[in-house]
Amino acid sequence: MKSHSRDELKKFLMIHELWVDKSEGGKRADLTNADLTGANLSGADLTDADLSGAILTGANLFEANLSGADLTNANLSGADLVGANLSAADLTDADLSGANLRRADLRGADLSDANLTDVLLNARTRF
């Protein structure tokens, strides 16, 4: 597992945002198997990012954009995903146990074999 400092993570996000905007110097964020336990990614744009196998236990992903992201085998247990955009994200075999998915957008997300034990949902969670 690779852990990243706050500054490294900030740089990854800036370069990824350039990639999302199709701007020069941009590159898709590859955070495969990264240890992001407790990371504050609130409001981050991680559209189409590769977070497969990442550990995001207890991470703050409040209103983050994870549309189209690869989150296969990711550990999102206890993560705050309130208002997050997970549309078309691949959450195959992801651990979402105890995650807060209130107001999250999960339309088109692949939740095959995902652990959804004790997930917090509400009427505004979209499937």
N, C-alpha and C positions, 0 to 999 in steps of 0.2 A: 504494500500500500504506500502510495506517495502522498505526503502531506504538503500543503501549500501555505505559505505565509499570507497574511492579509494583503500585502503589497503584490505578491505573485498572483493572487486570485484577482485582484483589481486589474492587473495588466491583462490577464487572460480574458476578462470580461470586456475590456476596452477593445482588444484586438478582435474578439468575436463579434462585437457590435459593428465594427467596420466591415467584417465579412457579411453580416446580415444585411447591411446597407449597400453591399457590393462596392465598397470603397477600397481604394488602394491601401495596401498594408494589412488588410484583413485576413484572418485565418479562422477556420472553424475551431471552436473550443474542443479540445480532446482531454477530458478529465476522466478517462477510463481508469477504474480502480483507485481513484483519488480518495483520500481520507478527508472528508469535508464535515466531519462531526461538529455539530453546533455552529456551522458557518452562517454568517448573516448574508443571505443572498436576496433579501427583500427587494422586490421590484426589479431584479436582474433580468436582462433579456438573454435567455439561453435557448432561443429558437434553434431547433435542429442540432443542438450540442450533443456530443457523445459523453454521456455520464454512465455508461454501462459498467456495472460492478462497483460504482462509487458508493461510499459510505456517507450518507447524509442524515445520520441519526440525530434527531433533535435540531436539525437545520431550520433556519428561518427563511422560508421561501414565500412569504406573504406577497401575494399579487405578482409573483415572478412569472415570466413568460417562458414556458417549457414546451411550447407547441412543437410537435415533430421531434422532440428530443428522444435520444436512445437511453432509456433508463432500465434496460434489461438487467436483471439480477442486482439492481441497486437496492440499498438498504435505506429506506425513508421512514423507518419506524420513529414515531413521535415527532415527525416533522410538521411544521406549521405551513400548510399549503392553502390557507384561507385565500380565496379569490385568485388562486393560481390558474394559469392557462396551461392545461395539459392536453389540449385537443391534439389528436393524432399522435400522441406520444406512445412509445413502445415501453410498456411497464410489465412485460412478460417476466414472470418469476420475481418481480419486485416485492420487497417487504414493506408494506404500508401500514403495518399494525400500529394502532394508536395514533395514526396521522390525523391531522385536522384538515378535512377537505370541504369545509363549509364554503359555499359560493364558488367552488372550483369548477372549471370547465373541463370535463372528461369526454366530450363528444369525439367519437372516433378513436379514442385511446384503446390500446390493446392491453387488457388486464388479465390475459391468460395466465393461469396458475399464480396470480399475485396473492399475497397474504393480506386480506382485508379485515383481519380480526380487530375489533374495537375501533374501527375507523369512525370518525365523527363526520356526519353528513347533515345537511338540512334541505329544505324544500328548494333552496336556490342552487344546490349542487346540480350541475347539468351533465346528463349522460347522453 
